[in-house]
Amino acid sequence: MATRVKMALHYKQQQPTNDSTLLQFGVVYSGSEENEKFFQYTPGGQLNFYVVRPEIAEQFEVGKEYYIDIFKAE
């Protein structure tokens, strides 16, 4: 089983204690017809994680939307 969630990056902060970057996402709910459809199936939620490679963190922009695919690890 797999699920696709559409989320927007709400917050991004460099962590001085361990040289990582915190990324905080929230589900989308408006702004486009597609977002409203996603909201019907994922009406709430947050995802937070840290990235340790600067070149990866630089690819994420606050306010932009991203698809996140979730599927069972084998």
Secondary structure, 3 states (H helix, E strand, C coil): CEEEEEEEEEEEEEECCCCEEEEEEEECCCCCHHHHHHHHHCCCCEEEEEECCHHHHCCCCCCCEEEEEEECCC
